[in-house]
Amino acid sequence: MYSHGSESLIKQARGIQEPELQKFYSRLIKLLQGKELGHETIDSLQRLHLILSATKYTRTLPADLQNRLVSLLSSPVEQLQVLSSAVLRETLSPAGQEANYNQDISSQLNCHAASLLLAQAGSQDNLSSLCALLLRSLENRPSDGPNHSATRTLPIVNTILTHSPQCLTEDQVTLMSKKLVDWLRYASTTQGSGASSGGFFTGSRSRQPLPIAELDGTVSGDFFTVLCVGQGFTEDQWMNVYSFSVLRHWLLTFHSVSGGSIPDIANRLQLSLSFSHSFSNDDRSEIDGSVVSMVSATSSSSRLLPPKERLREKAFQYCQRLIEQCDRKAQKRTDTDLQKACLVEAVCILDCVCVEDASMVYRAFPCIKALFGRLSSDLSFARVLLPVAQFYLNHGEMAAVDCVAMWRLVFGRFPNELFNDPFLAHELLRFLRLNLESLQLHVPQYTRHFPNLLKFLAWDSPAVVDDFVDLLPSLVTSGTALELLHTLLDLPCLSATLLLQLRSMCLPISESGGRSLATMDAFRNPSFRGLFLFLLRGEAGSGDTIDRLSTLLELLSEAADWPRVVQCAQTVPILLHIFFNTIITVADKALLGQVILVLLERSSLLLNIPKYIVEIHRVFSRQLIRLCKVHPTLVMDQSHELLDFAGATSNVYSKEEIYTHVVWALGEYLSVSYDSRCSVRLITSCFEALEAVLFEITSSAPPPGTGCPAPRVITTLMNALAKLASRSHDLIPRVSLFLSKMRNVSRSGSVSWCVDEEDLVSIVTLGEELWSLLKMPGVAQSVLNPPPHVTTPQWHRDTNVAMPLQLRTLTRLTQAHASHALLTPASPSAHTST
């Protein structure tokens, strides 16, 4: 919302009349004609911008004012550049002069003028004409006039192509490819004169041009690249830098893989291999005036290639030279960071080139393999090695290269030692998401290393939870499901353990006068070391969980309120839902039965975070019912464990949510209609277990420190007993007697197991209904155990019954009656009464 003062200014701007506006235009033109543009001019430009932007209509400025605003785009005062660009963005270009107008702006190109050009290109045709104009400006040679905007033009062309690559014609693509070849491969090898404007370095002028240097200070003996240094830079050297920055995007946009015959591919492979062995210095630039590097010049056979393939070849050479330059020791730390950035880009471009032309894989892999061997032992290059991993993934199989060492590094050391690096976490998880299908097919180490990958999630859950929402389904297999489920439930413990691991490396073993954490002492205790090492394991397969998990949870109880641990615990329910959505689709019934056992076991083995325990029990409850609905026979398969769980009275108070759903599942699915193996003996055993629990919680006060049992638990137990009794009529007298006793006890006064009067009335009412229903066993059987066609009726669709005919008849009668009421005039008596 705007403030009162701002709303007043906007109203004034919207209410300005045309005569007053023309006077304002004239006054502003006079101000812009002055030699010095001071605060009054800036204030007037700000007012003009407010006037233009406050209305939804786009205005056309006087031609003189428009031209002067365009000239301000090249003003040395940036505030004037910003204001003029903002004003022009709110206006229409002069009618019929769009081409000249755009040309005037492009002649004074900077970032503000570029944004203006892009903002006013309202259609595909406008973008195409703008691209043509910009490309013509790139064709200017020094002899044709100044070309000071070339370094700004290329990024703008790249931006346009990002949004609309189809605005270039084939001829323009060919021209651009040739220009990129020239800028990349044939830039000057001598330093620019003096302190080049906008250069990286400044220095005194020298009469003789000095050769460019490498980052280690030695004189460069090869062609110019972005990693060459000097006291100043020439225009073509700047274009070399800009060309490298847009090269990958250009290749991805315009160099698609073209299907060719096998002889064509073989010929191209032979030609490509010849490039690495036939070097001479007789190759010349396609554009006159370029300086050709005298060392490592490619063979003249490259001139026989089409422009796109020639650009691909030069890009390949450029990237190989960059990788060689990165092997030099830089004299400045900033140059070391620059080397890493260039390595990433160079490897990505090589990967792009090899995807486009498979024949280059054999030329590129020796270089990439040597780079991996050089950097793999230094974890400071971890982010650099991810593009190398991408190269191995895309081309390793074709080149028959052993990739085991690569994946051991990416899935092993990186997460294990650099889990607290947010940049690596983002880039590695992005790498996994982009290559998920290939990793599942070709990299078996991926699913085995899920304990390592989950360390990123345990350390910084909010930042990476979106990534794991996408990745988790790919980690769920029949071989990893149970261990993965345990690991997800132990994520808060893993988060605490990672914190302890870092603290133990930073803090001394003993601090005089300091307070030592009991959890830290346990972490350093050799007798508990194995428990923590299990959490910190890097690969799956050492066991689903550990026998002393309760001990580990006690040791980590102090970490239950650590912020990082609490954050991690909040993401676990989300991931569990994704896990169960996946496990239902990939697991067989036997595995799902084991999952149910894990739910029952782990419901009491969770880190003591109260909200976390409640959420996990809620997830367990929903998924237990879901699994039973998909495979009702699971209740029979796991009946022994489910009965043990439902027969423990303590679970009523500590695990109300999951206990209620276990009882419901037993009452619903322990039936011959779902599984023929269900016997009267098993139904009786289940009835007796539930009856004992219900009797105990309704005949005595709750244990000390706990509240009354939830009414939902009591009503679920009552329903389950009634259902079981309806399937074995010998049990009906027992449940009827119990229900009648409960009614009599409640009428005698307040009870200790229910303090809310309304809840007690509801429980008693349900008991009376069930008692009345069980008096008629046949009816009770139909009501309490209805067949599927009753619980999910489709009568309105079944053509074999009369219901559809009845519905159609009623619909027609209703429509006929409504039509008759509309057509029949009102009676005279009705008019009289009104």
Number of C-alpha atoms within 10 A of each C-alpha: 5 8 7 8 8 11 12 12 15 16 13 14 20 16 12 11 10 9 9 9 14 13 11 14 18 14 13 18 18 11 17 19 11 10 7 9 13 11 9 11 19 18 12 16 20 16 16 21 21 19 21 22 20 17 15 9 10 12 14 15 19 13 11 12 17 21 14 14 24 23 16 22 28 19 15 9 11 13 13 20 21 16 21 28 23 22 23 23 21 23 18 14 20 15 8 8 10 15 14 12 17 21 17 14 21 23 19 20 23 19 17 19 26 21 15 23 24 16 12 18 15 10 8 12 11 17 23 19 17 22 22 17 15 22 20 11 19 18 15 13 13 11 8 8 8 12 16 15 16 21 20 18 23 20 17 20 20 18 16 19 19 13 9 13 17 15 19 21 13 11 9 15 16 17 16 21 23 20 21 24 25 25 27 27 24 26 25 23 25 20 22 24 19 18 18 18 13 10 15 12 14 14 12 10 14 11 8 9 13 16 15 26 21 22 22 18 15 10 14 19 15 17 22 29 26 20 17 22 22 21 21 24 25 18 17 21 24 18 22 24 19 21 22 23 17 16 22 19 17 20 19 15 13 17 18 13 13 8 8 9 8 9 9 11 15 13 12 17 18 12 15 19 15 14 17 12 10 13 16 13 14 12 17 18 19 13 15 9 11 16 19 20 20 16 13 15 20 24 18 15 14 19 15 9 14 13 20 19 18 17 27 26 19 18 24 22 20 22 22 19 18 21 20 13 21 23 13 15 15 18 12 11 10 9 17 16 12 16 24 18 14 22 25 19 20 24 28 19 24 27 27 21 26 23 18 18 20 18 20 21 22 16 17 20 20 11 15 21 14 10 19 18 12 11 15 17 11 8 15 12 15 20 18 22 23 20 23 23 21 17 23 22 19 18 19 16 12 12 13 8 12 10 14 12 12 19 19 14 18 22 22 22 16 21 24 21 12 17 22 18 14 15 11 19 24 14 14 22 18 15 15 18 16 11 14 16 12 12 17 14 9 11 16 12 18 22 21 18 22 24 26 23 25 24 25 27 25 31 26 20 24 14 13 19 19 11 16 21 14 14 16 18 17 17 20 23 16 13 15 16 23 20 19 22 21 16 20 21 22 22 25 31 27 26 29 24 24 21 19 21 16 11 12 15 9 9 9 8 11 10 9 6 6 7 8 12 12 14 18 19 16 17 22 16 11 10 9 16 12 13 17 19 12 16 22 18 16 22 18 19 12 11 9 14 16 14 8 10 15 14 13 19 18 14 19 22 17 16 26 20 12 13 11 19 25 19 18 23 28 17 19 24 20 15 19 19 16 17 21 22 14 18 21 16 9 14 17 12 15 10 17 23 19 14 20 21 14 15 21 21 13 18 19 15 17 20 25 17 16 10 12 21 19 17 17 23 23 18 20 25 20 14 20 21 17 15 21 19 15 11 17 19 22 22 28 19 16 14 17 13 15 21 20 12 20 24 22 14 17 15 17 23 18 15 16 20 23 28 27 21 21 22 24 19 19 26 27 20 23 28 24 13 12 16 16 11 14 19 14 16 10 17 21 18 13 25 26 16 18 24 19 13 18 22 13 13 21 18 13 11 16 17 11 6 5 10 13 17 19 16 16 14 20 21 18 19 23 23 20 24 30 27 26 27 26 24 22 18 15 12 18 21 14 15 22 22 12 17 21 14 13 18 18 11 15 15 12 8 7 13 17 12 19 22 13 12 11 10 14 18 14 13 20 21 13 16 24 17 11 21 21 12 19 23 13 11 16 13 13 21 20 12 14 21 20 12 11 9 9 12 9 9 10 11 14 14 10 11 11 9 11 11 15 15 13 12 12 12 12 12 12 12 12 12 12 11 11 11 11 11 11 9 8 8 8 10 8 9 8 8 8 7 6 6
